[in-house]
Structure formats: C-alpha cells, structure tokens
Amino acid sequence: MKFTAVYKKSGKWYSGWVEEIPGINTQGKTLAEVKSNLREAISLVLETNRFLNKQSGKVVREIVTV
C-alpha cells in the first residue's frame, strides 16, 4: 500500500501525518524518528481495523479501486 506522508518541523520537533487516513499522526525529535513512528502507526491502525472487522460478524467485503 502507498500513502502520502506529510512532515513539518516545528521548533525542535518534527510532526508527521498521513493525508489519506485521518487520525494517523506522530512526532519525533528527528525526521528519521518521525518517519519510523509514522510507519509503525500506520501498521498498528491497519492491524487494529482488521482485528475489529473480523469481530463484525457476517459482512460483505470487496476491493474498491479509486
């Protein structure tokens, strides 16, 4: 999967977020740290969503292309 990461330096800190997925944001002291944190945050959110959806009971799933 590919997402658009946005990074911003504010004072001594960097912040980062994903344009396509609201709520995935992080910060770090270096750009490398915030990039690593953002990858981890994306993975955790996707893993959690998959886990929660497995508990949804009978549902219909399909691939959506935009």
TIDOSE-757994 format. One record per residue: residue in three letters; x, y negated, z negated of N, C-alpha, C, O in turn; residue number from 1. Coordinates in Angstrom, 3 decimals. Example, Ala and Ser with C-alpha at 12.3 -4.5 7.8 and 13.67 -1.06 7.14 Angstrom:
ALA|13.190|5.690|-7.800|12.300|4.500|-7.800|13.200|3.300|-7.800|14.236|3.319|-8.465|1 $
SER|12.850|2.250|-7.080|13.670|1.060|-7.140|12.900|-0.030|-7.870|13.409|-1.138|-8.039|2 $
This chain:
MET|0.837|1.177|0.000|0.000|0.000|0.000|0.880|-1.238|0.000|1.979|-1.240|-0.556|1 $
LYS|0.388|-2.266|0.620|1.115|-3.526|0.640|0.232|-4.637|0.097|-0.943|-4.741|0.448|2 $
PHE|0.806|-5.459|-0.758|0.098|-6.590|-1.339|0.982|-7.829|-1.206|2.179|-7.723|-0.942|3 $
THR|0.389|-8.982|-1.389|1.133|-10.235|-1.333|1.437|-10.693|-2.751|0.533|-11.017|-3.521|4 $
ALA|2.725|-10.716|-3.085|3.156|-11.194|-4.388|3.509|-12.671|-4.266|4.112|-13.101|-3.283|5 $
VAL|3.124|-13.435|-5.277|3.421|-14.866|-5.317|4.226|-15.114|-6.587|3.860|-14.647|-7.666|6 $
TYR|5.322|-15.850|-6.449|6.193|-16.148|-7.578|6.331|-17.654|-7.742|6.367|-18.402|-6.765|7 $
LYS|6.406|-18.079|-8.992|6.539|-19.506|-9.272|7.449|-19.684|-10.481|7.285|-19.005|-11.495|8 $
LYS|8.413|-20.602|-10.370|9.278|-20.903|-11.509|8.682|-22.086|-12.249|8.337|-23.107|-11.653|9 $
SER|8.570|-21.929|-13.553|8.038|-22.990|-14.400|8.958|-23.132|-15.604|8.902|-22.327|-16.533|10 $
GLY|9.791|-24.143|-15.587|10.786|-24.281|-16.650|11.807|-23.173|-16.545|12.403|-22.973|-15.486|11 $
LYS|12.016|-22.449|-17.633|12.992|-21.353|-17.651|12.363|-20.002|-17.291|13.071|-18.999|-17.208|12 $
TRP|11.064|-19.964|-17.079|10.349|-18.717|-16.838|9.849|-18.644|-15.402|9.635|-19.659|-14.738|13 $
TYR|9.672|-17.406|-14.946|9.029|-17.134|-13.667|7.695|-16.470|-13.942|7.568|-15.682|-14.880|14 $
SER|6.717|-16.781|-13.140|5.444|-16.056|-13.209|5.192|-15.446|-11.840|5.711|-15.916|-10.828|15 $
GLY|4.399|-14.407|-11.826|4.082|-13.730|-10.575|2.694|-13.153|-10.636|2.216|-12.760|-11.701|16 $
TRP|2.034|-13.101|-9.466|0.702|-12.524|-9.389|0.476|-11.969|-7.993|1.257|-12.227|-7.077|17 $
VAL|-0.589|-11.211|-7.838|-0.939|-10.590|-6.563|-2.163|-11.305|-6.012|-3.199|-11.381|-6.672|18 $
GLU|-2.035|-11.828|-4.795|-3.144|-12.586|-4.198|-4.408|-11.746|-4.035|-5.517|-12.233|-4.253|19 $
GLU|-4.236|-10.486|-3.651|-5.389|-9.655|-3.293|-6.108|-9.024|-4.482|-7.242|-8.568|-4.337|20 $
ILE|-5.481|-8.989|-5.644|-6.094|-8.310|-6.785|-6.131|-9.262|-7.983|-5.104|-9.491|-8.621|21 $
PRO|-7.295|-9.811|-8.288|-7.390|-10.705|-9.447|-6.996|-9.989|-10.738|-7.283|-8.805|-10.915|22 $
GLY|-6.349|-10.707|-11.621|-6.020|-10.161|-12.930|-4.656|-9.517|-13.034|-4.214|-9.197|-14.138|23 $
ILE|-3.970|-9.316|-11.911|-2.626|-8.759|-11.977|-1.651|-9.928|-11.941|-1.417|-10.534|-10.896|24 $
ASN|-1.091|-10.228|-13.106|-0.108|-11.296|-13.202|0.858|-10.970|-14.330|0.541|-10.203|-15.238|25 $
THR|2.029|-11.560|-14.257|3.058|-11.278|-15.242|4.053|-12.427|-15.290|3.946|-13.388|-14.529|26 $
GLN|5.013|-12.317|-16.183|6.066|-13.329|-16.258|7.370|-12.665|-16.662|7.383|-11.530|-17.138|27 $
GLY|8.472|-13.391|-16.465|9.783|-12.882|-16.837|10.799|-14.001|-16.857|10.561|-15.093|-16.339|28 $
LYS|11.929|-13.714|-17.458|12.991|-14.716|-17.549|13.754|-14.864|-16.242|14.356|-15.907|-15.987|29 $
THR|13.732|-13.809|-15.399|14.403|-13.863|-14.105|13.419|-13.433|-13.022|12.401|-12.804|-13.310|30 $
LEU|13.728|-13.776|-11.789|12.877|-13.359|-10.680|12.873|-11.835|-10.556|11.836|-11.234|-10.277|31 $
ALA|14.020|-11.220|-10.760|14.089|-9.755|-10.705|13.201|-9.117|-11.767|12.539|-8.114|-11.503|32 $
GLU|13.186|-9.692|-12.959|12.357|-9.156|-14.040|10.873|-9.283|-13.713|10.108|-8.344|-13.933|33 $
VAL|10.462|-10.428|-13.194|9.044|-10.607|-12.892|8.621|-9.709|-11.728|7.485|-9.235|-11.701|34 $
LYS|9.511|-9.470|-10.775|9.190|-8.552|-9.673|8.979|-7.131|-10.196|8.036|-6.446|-9.799|35 $
SER|9.860|-6.702|-11.082|9.731|-5.375|-11.680|8.447|-5.273|-12.504|7.718|-4.285|-12.410|36 $
ASN|8.178|-6.290|-13.304|6.955|-6.309|-14.119|5.706|-6.264|-13.248|4.725|-5.608|-13.597|37 $
LEU|5.744|-6.962|-12.112|4.578|-7.001|-11.233|4.322|-5.640|-10.598|3.175|-5.207|-10.499|38 $
ARG|5.387|-4.963|-10.166|5.216|-3.611|-9.610|4.591|-2.682|-10.648|3.692|-1.902|-10.335|39 $
GLU|5.073|-2.774|-11.879|4.533|-1.935|-12.951|3.069|-2.269|-13.226|2.254|-1.368|-13.426|40 $
ALA|2.733|-3.552|-13.238|1.349|-3.969|-13.489|0.414|-3.453|-12.398|-0.688|-2.993|-12.697|41 $
ILE|0.840|-3.525|-11.140|0.021|-3.007|-10.034|-0.211|-1.516|-10.224|-1.342|-1.043|-10.112|42 $
SER|0.848|-0.776|-10.509|0.731|0.677|-10.700|-0.222|1.018|-11.836|-1.055|1.914|-11.704|43 $
LEU|-0.102|0.306|-12.953|-0.954|0.589|-14.110|-2.423|0.279|-13.820|-3.303|1.041|-14.220|44 $
VAL|-2.694|-0.817|-13.137|-4.084|-1.167|-12.815|-4.685|-0.137|-11.861|-5.821|0.294|-12.058|45 $
LEU|-3.944|0.260|-10.837|-4.462|1.258|-9.892|-4.684|2.604|-10.575|-5.698|3.261|-10.339|46 $
GLU|-3.748|3.012|-11.412|-3.886|4.271|-12.148|-5.104|4.232|-13.073|-5.861|5.201|-13.143|47 $
THR|-5.291|3.136|-13.768|-6.436|2.992|-14.678|-7.752|3.009|-13.907|-8.711|3.659|-14.322|48 $
ASN|-7.795|2.290|-12.781|-9.027|2.279|-11.976|-9.378|3.664|-11.464|-10.545|4.054|-11.474|49 $
ARG|-8.369|4.414|-11.015|-8.624|5.780|-10.540|-9.147|6.660|-11.675|-10.083|7.434|-11.475|50 $
PHE|-8.557|6.548|-12.852|-8.997|7.320|-14.003|-10.439|6.978|-14.372|-11.251|7.876|-14.597|51 $
LEU|-10.759|5.691|-14.433|-12.114|5.283|-14.796|-13.137|5.713|-13.748|-14.263|6.071|-14.093|52 $
ASN|-12.757|5.682|-12.485|-13.677|6.088|-11.428|-13.944|7.582|-11.426|-15.018|8.015|-11.009|53 $
LYS|-12.988|8.378|-11.884|-13.205|9.824|-11.984|-14.283|10.137|-13.011|-14.927|11.183|-12.929|54 $
GLN|-14.488|9.253|-13.968|-15.496|9.455|-15.001|-16.856|8.892|-14.603|-17.790|8.917|-15.404|55 $
SER|-16.980|8.388|-13.387|-18.218|7.735|-12.944|-19.316|8.710|-12.541|-20.439|8.298|-12.248|56 $
GLY|-18.999|9.991|-12.526|-19.996|10.963|-12.114|-19.982|11.118|-10.604|-18.966|10.885|-9.950|57 $
LYS|-21.131|11.517|-10.060|-21.228|11.759|-8.634|-21.313|10.437|-7.883|-22.229|9.644|-8.099|58 $
VAL|-20.355|10.214|-7.009|-20.293|8.979|-6.218|-19.906|9.303|-4.789|-19.455|10.412|-4.501|59 $
VAL|-20.074|8.359|-3.907|-19.632|8.496|-2.522|-18.383|7.640|-2.338|-18.377|6.461|-2.692|60 $
ARG|-17.338|8.225|-1.789|-16.106|7.491|-1.538|-15.826|7.466|-0.036|-16.109|8.433|0.670|61 $
GLU|-15.269|6.357|0.446|-14.855|6.283|1.825|-13.732|5.261|1.951|-13.611|4.352|1.130|62 $
ILE|-12.921|5.418|2.979|-11.850|4.480|3.267|-12.453|3.287|3.996|-13.228|3.445|4.940|63 $
VAL|-12.088|2.097|3.545|-12.565|0.866|4.168|-11.377|0.145|4.775|-10.386|-0.109|4.089|64 $
THR|-11.466|-0.181|6.037|-10.412|-0.922|6.720|-10.912|-2.318|7.021|-12.011|-2.497|7.547|65 $
VAL|-10.106|-3.299|6.686|-10.494|-4.694|6.924|-9.635|-5.266|8.016|-9.792|-6.432|8.378|66 $
